[in-house]
Amino acid sequence: MFETILFLTALWTQGGAGAVLAGVGCAVVVLAAIAWAMLRFSKRLPIGKFFEYSAILMAILAVVLAGKGVAALQEAGLLDLHPLALPRIELLGFFPTIEGVAAQALTLAILVGGFWWSRHRAGEMGAKRSA
């Protein structure tokens, strides 16, 4: 958030005030349209599926950010670097180092465990309700 404020302040002071205001205006219009659509169609919207898919997307993002975070710490010299003979896929945050792969594997294991535990608990709750 702080970087975004700095970026917008720099745009504003360099004569881009019109672009910043146009961006804010577009964002307000798009968010108003999304809010209107969600309120209008929310009765038919399968909210459970919506949250399920958004949780999966956030889990994927967590794995990607874990890899990118470790890579940034390695570039800064704060973490050791032990390369692996694998391809580098920056879009997915996959940087082939032991530390990066370990961080992503740990993040993925925690997420899979959390999703499993959540489904397991939901199954138990459903069994208790039907009994």
Rosetta silent file (secondary structure, phi, psi, omega in degrees, C-alpha in Angstrom):
SEQUENCE: MFETILFLTALWTQGGAGAVLAGVGCAVVVLAAIAWAMLRFSKRLPIGKFFEYSAILMAILAVVLAGKGVAALQEAGLLDLHPLALPRIELLGFFPTIEGVAAQALTLAILVGGFWWSRHRAGEMGAKRSA
SCORE:     score description
SCORE:     0.000 S_00000001
   1 L     0.000  -41.984 -179.244    0.000    0.000    0.000 S_00000001
   2 H   -62.219  -41.610  178.683    2.826    2.384    0.879 S_00000001
   3 H   -63.539  -38.005  178.968    4.497    1.767   -2.504 S_00000001
   4 H   -63.813  -42.756  178.751    1.209    2.475   -4.275 S_00000001
   5 H   -63.214  -42.754  177.708    0.842    5.783   -2.445 S_00000001
   6 H   -61.630  -43.192  179.933    4.415    6.738   -3.369 S_00000001
   7 H   -62.009  -47.008 -179.275    3.796    5.799   -7.002 S_00000001
   8 H   -67.326  -35.517  176.875    0.564    7.806   -7.196 S_00000001
   9 H   -64.686  -41.691  177.933    2.189   10.782   -5.450 S_00000001
  10 H   -64.109  -42.152  176.826    5.024   10.732   -7.981 S_00000001
  11 H   -60.917  -44.299 -177.313    2.523   10.586  -10.851 S_00000001
  12 H   -62.474  -45.483 -175.773    0.544   13.452   -9.355 S_00000001
  13 H   -74.937  -19.444  179.602    3.567   15.727   -8.843 S_00000001
  14 L   -94.614   20.648  175.732    4.951   15.062  -12.327 S_00000001
  15 L    89.557   12.370 -179.532    1.841   16.425  -14.007 S_00000001
  16 L   -99.675   28.459 -177.724   -0.171   13.218  -14.116 S_00000001
  17 H   -60.990  -38.574  179.291   -2.993   14.472  -11.911 S_00000001
  18 H   -62.748  -40.837  179.265   -5.494   13.936  -14.710 S_00000001
  19 H   -65.901  -40.547  179.273   -4.395   10.314  -15.148 S_00000001
  20 H   -64.503  -45.892  179.331   -4.642    9.665  -11.404 S_00000001
  21 H   -65.345  -37.941  176.978   -8.124   11.189  -11.213 S_00000001
  22 H   -63.930  -40.370  177.563   -9.210    9.257  -14.323 S_00000001
  23 H   -63.949  -41.837  177.519   -7.947    6.044  -12.703 S_00000001
  24 H   -63.850  -43.213  178.930   -9.821    6.793   -9.494 S_00000001
  25 H   -61.684  -44.636  178.520  -12.964    7.578  -11.484 S_00000001
  26 H   -63.025  -41.275  179.735  -12.697    4.340  -13.475 S_00000001
  27 H   -62.748  -41.845  179.259  -12.141    2.348  -10.288 S_00000001
  28 H   -62.983  -43.722 -179.794  -15.216    3.897   -8.669 S_00000001
  29 H   -64.374  -45.573 -179.403  -17.364    3.097  -11.726 S_00000001
  30 H   -64.369  -44.566  178.789  -16.100   -0.497  -11.974 S_00000001
  31 H   -64.560  -37.490  176.762  -16.567   -1.128   -8.242 S_00000001
  32 H   -64.037  -40.382  178.909  -20.064    0.387   -8.347 S_00000001
  33 H   -65.458  -42.156  178.636  -20.950   -1.901  -11.271 S_00000001
  34 H   -65.031  -43.626  178.936  -19.603   -4.954   -9.450 S_00000001
  35 H   -62.225  -44.571  178.740  -21.467   -4.011   -6.260 S_00000001
  36 H   -60.524  -45.971 -178.852  -24.701   -3.454   -8.195 S_00000001
  37 H   -63.617  -41.556 -179.555  -24.333   -6.812  -10.007 S_00000001
  38 H   -67.058  -39.915  178.118  -23.592   -8.681   -6.788 S_00000001
  39 H   -68.707  -37.190 -178.294  -26.553   -7.128   -4.986 S_00000001
  40 H   -70.564  -41.442 -173.452  -28.849   -7.724   -7.945 S_00000001
  41 H  -107.864   11.154 -175.064  -27.863  -11.328   -8.578 S_00000001
  42 L   -66.589  -24.077  179.085  -26.765  -12.406   -5.098 S_00000001
  43 L   -66.887  -30.996  179.793  -29.899  -14.459   -4.548 S_00000001
  44 L   -97.699   -7.364 -177.557  -28.850  -16.734   -7.401 S_00000001
  45 L   -76.486  122.931  177.335  -25.134  -16.497   -6.712 S_00000001
  46 L   -75.224   88.293 -172.109  -23.764  -19.716   -5.173 S_00000001
  47 H   -61.406  -32.528  177.139  -21.877  -17.900   -2.436 S_00000001
  48 H   -62.096  -45.162  177.920  -20.332  -21.117   -1.093 S_00000001
  49 H   -65.069  -39.289  178.765  -18.733  -21.857   -4.471 S_00000001
  50 H   -58.026  -48.209 -179.330  -17.592  -18.230   -4.755 S_00000001
  51 H   -70.635  -32.327  177.653  -15.725  -18.428   -1.452 S_00000001
  52 H   -63.499  -47.448 -179.490  -14.382  -21.893   -2.272 S_00000001
  53 H   -68.527  -37.752  178.726  -12.856  -20.673   -5.547 S_00000001
  54 H   -68.307  -33.698  176.413  -11.537  -17.466   -4.003 S_00000001
  55 H   -65.904  -40.193  177.963   -9.892  -19.494   -1.205 S_00000001
  56 H   -64.566  -42.625  178.308   -8.192  -21.694   -3.798 S_00000001
  57 H   -63.241  -39.947  177.742   -6.957  -18.625   -5.679 S_00000001
  58 H   -67.169  -34.242  177.469   -5.587  -17.119   -2.464 S_00000001
  59 H   -65.529  -42.647  177.191   -3.848  -20.408   -1.653 S_00000001
  60 H   -61.829  -43.214  178.931   -2.171  -20.396   -5.067 S_00000001
  61 H   -62.279  -36.767  178.694   -1.153  -16.787   -4.507 S_00000001
  62 H   -63.155  -41.222  178.657    0.340  -17.720   -1.113 S_00000001
  63 H   -65.831  -44.088  178.982    2.566  -20.361   -2.741 S_00000001
  64 H   -61.565  -46.435 -178.210    3.656  -17.917   -5.460 S_00000001
  65 H   -67.586  -30.779  175.691    4.395  -15.169   -2.923 S_00000001
  66 H   -62.590  -44.439  178.797    6.374  -17.569   -0.724 S_00000001
  67 H   -65.262  -43.803 -179.995    8.675  -18.297   -3.653 S_00000001
  68 H   -67.752  -35.639  178.491    8.996  -14.644   -4.623 S_00000001
  69 H   -65.307  -43.808  178.274    9.619  -13.627   -1.016 S_00000001
  70 H   -64.618  -41.732  179.009   12.451  -16.127   -0.594 S_00000001
  71 H   -61.793  -39.722  178.906   13.933  -15.022   -3.948 S_00000001
  72 H   -65.919  -40.603  177.358   13.828  -11.371   -2.818 S_00000001
  73 H   -65.604  -34.715  177.684   15.564  -12.249    0.459 S_00000001
  74 H   -70.306  -39.915  177.100   18.197  -14.156   -1.499 S_00000001
  75 H   -63.756  -33.401  178.816   18.752  -11.219   -3.856 S_00000001
  76 L   -78.724   -8.319  179.112   19.197   -8.965   -0.828 S_00000001
  77 L    82.749   14.477 -179.156   21.788  -11.378    0.543 S_00000001
  78 L   -89.785  -16.685  176.792   19.784  -12.214    3.647 S_00000001
  79 L  -127.224  148.101  175.908   19.337  -15.904    2.763 S_00000001
  80 L   -66.396  162.503 -177.159   21.794  -18.414    1.356 S_00000001
  81 L  -127.343  114.699  177.081   21.435  -19.519   -2.242 S_00000001
  82 L  -124.223   94.922 -173.969   21.662  -23.212   -3.185 S_00000001
  83 E   -67.255  152.380  174.835   20.587  -23.583   -6.839 S_00000001
  84 L  -117.438  155.272 -179.763   18.771  -26.596   -8.255 S_00000001
  85 L   -86.316   65.818  179.487   18.904  -27.844  -11.849 S_00000001
  86 L  -132.336  159.672  178.555   15.285  -26.932  -12.614 S_00000001
  87 L   -72.391  150.237  178.165   13.717  -24.303  -14.873 S_00000001
  88 L   -93.274  125.888  179.789   12.936  -20.858  -13.453 S_00000001
  89 E  -124.162   87.768 -173.974    9.260  -19.870  -13.782 S_00000001
  90 H   -62.525  -35.737 -179.003    8.996  -16.306  -12.503 S_00000001
  91 H   -58.737  -35.483  179.725    5.258  -16.000  -13.229 S_00000001
  92 H   -94.068    3.703  179.939    4.566  -18.810  -10.745 S_00000001
  93 L    71.070   22.515 -178.082    7.171  -17.549   -8.287 S_00000001
  94 E   -98.182  106.052  176.806    9.249  -20.670   -8.855 S_00000001
  95 L  -113.668  117.894 -169.417   12.936  -19.903   -8.454 S_00000001
  96 L   -72.542   77.061  171.425   14.953  -23.144   -8.451 S_00000001
  97 E  -129.719  155.388  179.719   16.772  -22.975   -5.130 S_00000001
  98 H   -59.263  -42.378 -177.582   16.557  -25.362   -2.214 S_00000001
  99 H   -65.702  -43.876 -178.971   15.332  -22.577    0.065 S_00000001
 100 H   -66.137  -45.507  179.333   12.637  -21.368   -2.341 S_00000001
 101 H   -64.884  -38.847  178.838   11.339  -24.833   -3.141 S_00000001
 102 H   -64.550  -42.137  179.195   11.333  -25.729    0.564 S_00000001
 103 H   -64.490  -41.703  179.249    9.354  -22.588    1.444 S_00000001
 104 H   -69.317  -38.377  178.240    6.829  -23.272   -1.305 S_00000001
 105 H   -65.101  -41.366  177.542    6.544  -26.951   -0.362 S_00000001
 106 H   -64.071  -43.842  177.824    5.972  -26.022    3.294 S_00000001
 107 H   -60.837  -44.927  179.917    3.367  -23.423    2.304 S_00000001
 108 H   -63.912  -41.081  179.026    1.632  -25.935    0.050 S_00000001
 109 H   -63.569  -42.034  178.062    1.658  -28.615    2.775 S_00000001
 110 H   -63.536  -42.597 -179.603    0.124  -26.212    5.290 S_00000001
 111 H   -66.214  -44.384  178.832   -2.553  -25.181    2.790 S_00000001
 112 H   -62.927  -42.655  176.861   -3.414  -28.753    1.800 S_00000001
 113 H   -61.639  -41.703  178.598   -3.599  -29.703    5.475 S_00000001
 114 H   -64.579  -43.106  177.512   -5.832  -26.724    6.192 S_00000001
 115 H   -65.183  -40.570  178.738   -8.173  -27.519    3.309 S_00000001
 116 H   -63.463  -46.977 -178.985   -8.318  -31.184    4.343 S_00000001
 117 H   -61.384  -39.755  179.342   -9.029  -30.284    7.986 S_00000001
 118 H   -63.693  -44.519  178.632  -11.739  -27.832    6.912 S_00000001
 119 H   -67.041  -38.967  179.439  -13.493  -30.436    4.756 S_00000001
 120 H   -62.533  -45.418  178.257  -13.106  -33.057    7.474 S_00000001
 121 H   -64.527  -39.588  178.893  -14.690  -30.733   10.063 S_00000001
 122 H   -64.305  -37.468  176.716  -17.475  -29.812    7.649 S_00000001
 123 H   -64.878  -40.456  177.042  -18.186  -33.527    7.136 S_00000001
 124 H   -64.724  -41.559 -179.624  -18.362  -34.103   10.883 S_00000001
 125 H   -65.376  -39.103  178.057  -20.697  -31.145   11.341 S_00000001
 126 H   -66.238  -37.556  179.021  -22.968  -32.426    8.575 S_00000001
 127 H   -67.610  -37.834  179.043  -23.061  -35.890   10.142 S_00000001
 128 H   -68.190  -36.911 -179.823  -23.981  -34.404   13.548 S_00000001
 129 H   -69.089  -36.527 -176.905  -26.790  -32.314   12.045 S_00000001
 130 H   -81.101  -14.418 -179.020  -28.363  -35.226   10.205 S_00000001
 131 L   -80.327    0.000    0.000  -28.211  -37.498   13.267 S_00000001
